[in-house]
Amino acid sequence: MNIKKTYPFVILLAVFVSMQACKSKKMAVQPNAVVETVKKEEPVKEKEPEPAPVDEKEEEPVVEKPNYNFKNILFEFDSGVLKTASYSVLDQIVREMKKDPSVKFTINGHASLEGSAEHNMALSVDRANAVKLYLVNAGISPDNLTAQGFGATKPVATNETEEGRSQNRRVEIKLSR
């Protein structure tokens, strides 16, 4: 029976709270604070003398001359497959060739003395063409490249040792004259 006595009180409380929520509220405004600004004095700078006028010539960008002194490009034994150490050399060659796209090059393939003369000649041509393909794939115009093979006719080292034969399995790139 206590519920009947508290029921009107709850209703009255709900009405009072809802009326309070609907009332417009006044904003509390704080008084303006007085702000004092102090102007800082900048230190006096001495004037630096103005630089002498310079002839205003347009400076031409310095164009680096290509370095066509290429190292040998080496190959695996009895193969037209490049040694992986040759990739960085070939990438440098591509950068140098792109400096002047009008220059023409001859790619000379070589072989060591092992095998028949016909086999070495075919192998040297395959090696020259492998390098040409690498350069063309890297963006060099195929019209600027000529590939030829020399077999074992122009060794740079002795064919008596493996180290010498390894040096003879190479491709050289030269400027076409």
C-alpha positions in Angstrom: 0.0 0.0 0.0 3.0 2.2 0.2 3.0 2.2 -3.6 -0.2 4.2 -3.7 1.3 7.0 -1.5 4.6 7.3 -3.4 3.0 7.1 -6.8 1.8 10.7 -6.9 5.1 11.9 -5.5 7.0 10.1 -8.4 4.7 11.7 -11.0 5.1 15.1 -9.4 8.9 14.7 -9.4 8.9 13.6 -13.1 6.9 16.6 -14.1 9.1 18.9 -12.2 12.3 17.5 -13.7 10.9 17.6 -17.3 9.9 21.2 -16.8 13.4 22.1 -15.6 14.9 20.4 -18.6 12.7 22.5 -21.0 13.6 25.8 -19.5 16.1 27.8 -21.4 19.4 28.1 -19.7 21.4 31.3 -19.4 24.9 31.2 -20.4 27.4 32.2 -17.8 29.6 34.8 -19.3 32.8 35.7 -17.6 33.9 39.3 -17.6 36.5 40.3 -20.2 40.0 40.0 -18.8 42.3 42.9 -19.5 45.1 41.7 -21.6 48.2 43.8 -21.7 50.5 43.4 -24.7 54.1 44.3 -24.4 55.8 45.0 -27.6 59.2 43.3 -27.7 62.0 45.3 -29.1 63.9 43.5 -31.8 67.7 43.8 -31.5 69.2 46.2 -34.0 70.9 44.3 -36.8 73.9 45.7 -38.6 73.4 45.8 -42.3 75.6 43.5 -44.2 77.1 44.8 -47.3 75.3 43.7 -50.4 77.3 41.2 -52.5 78.8 42.6 -55.7 76.6 42.0 -58.7 77.5 38.9 -60.7 77.2 38.6 -64.4 74.0 36.8 -64.9 75.0 34.2 -67.4 72.8 31.2 -67.7 74.9 28.4 -66.4 74.7 25.4 -68.6 74.2 22.1 -66.8 77.4 20.2 -66.8 76.9 17.1 -69.0 79.0 14.3 -67.8 80.9 12.6 -70.7 80.2 8.9 -71.0 83.0 6.5 -69.9 83.2 3.9 -72.6 86.0 2.0 -71.0 84.1 -1.2 -70.3 85.4 -4.1 -68.3 85.1 -7.6 -69.7 81.8 -9.4 -69.3 82.4 -13.0 -68.3 80.5 -16.2 -69.0 80.1 -19.7 -67.7 82.1 -22.6 -69.2 80.8 -23.7 -72.6 77.8 -21.5 -72.3 76.2 -18.3 -73.4 75.0 -17.7 -69.9 76.3 -14.6 -68.2 78.1 -14.9 -64.8 76.0 -13.1 -62.2 79.0 -10.9 -61.4 78.5 -9.4 -64.9 75.1 -8.0 -64.2 76.4 -5.0 -62.3 78.9 -4.3 -65.1 76.2 -4.5 -67.7 74.0 -2.2 -65.7 76.8 0.4 -65.5 77.3 0.0 -69.3 73.6 0.7 -69.9 73.9 3.9 -67.8 76.9 5.1 -69.8 75.3 4.2 -73.1 72.2 6.1 -72.3 74.2 9.3 -71.8 74.6 9.6 -75.6 72.0 7.5 -77.5 73.5 8.3 -80.9 76.8 6.4 -80.3 77.1 3.0 -81.9 78.8 0.0 -80.4 80.3 -3.3 -81.5 79.8 -6.3 -79.1 82.7 -8.7 -79.6 82.2 -12.3 -78.3 85.2 -14.5 -77.3 85.7 -18.1 -76.2 88.5 -20.1 -74.6 90.5 -22.6 -76.6 88.5 -25.6 -75.4 86.4 -27.3 -78.1 86.6 -27.1 -81.8 87.0 -23.9 -83.7 83.5 -24.1 -85.1 82.0 -24.6 -81.7 84.0 -21.8 -80.2 83.0 -19.4 -83.0 79.3 -20.3 -82.5 79.7 -19.9 -78.7 81.3 -16.5 -79.1 78.5 -15.3 -81.3 75.9 -16.6 -78.8 77.7 -14.7 -76.0 77.8 -11.4 -78.0 74.0 -11.9 -78.8 73.3 -12.6 -75.1 74.9 -9.2 -74.1 73.1 -7.5 -77.0 69.8 -8.9 -75.7 70.5 -7.7 -72.2 71.3 -4.2 -73.4 68.3 -4.0 -75.6 66.0 -5.2 -72.8 67.6 -2.4 -70.7 66.5 0.2 -73.2 69.4 0.6 -75.6 68.4 0.8 -79.2 69.3 -2.4 -81.2 70.2 -0.2 -84.1 73.2 1.1 -82.1 74.5 -2.4 -81.4 76.4 -4.8 -83.7 77.3 -8.3 -82.4 80.1 -10.4 -83.7 82.1 -13.5 -82.6 85.8 -14.2 -82.7 85.9 -17.7 -81.2 89.2 -18.3 -79.5 91.2 -16.2 -82.0 91.9 -13.2 -79.6 92.7 -14.4 -76.1 93.6 -11.9 -73.4 95.2 -14.6 -71.1 96.8 -18.0 -71.5 94.6 -21.0 -72.2 97.0 -23.2 -70.2 95.3 -22.3 -66.8 91.6 -22.3 -65.8 92.0 -18.7 -64.6 93.2 -17.7 -68.1 90.5 -19.6 -69.9 87.9 -18.0 -67.6 89.2 -14.6 -68.7 89.0 -15.6 -72.3 85.3 -16.5 -72.0 84.2 -12.9 -72.4 82.4 -10.2 -74.3 84.0 -6.8 -75.0 82.0 -3.7 -76.0 83.8 -1.1 -78.1 82.9 2.1 -79.8 82.1 1.6 -83.5 84.4 3.7 -85.7 
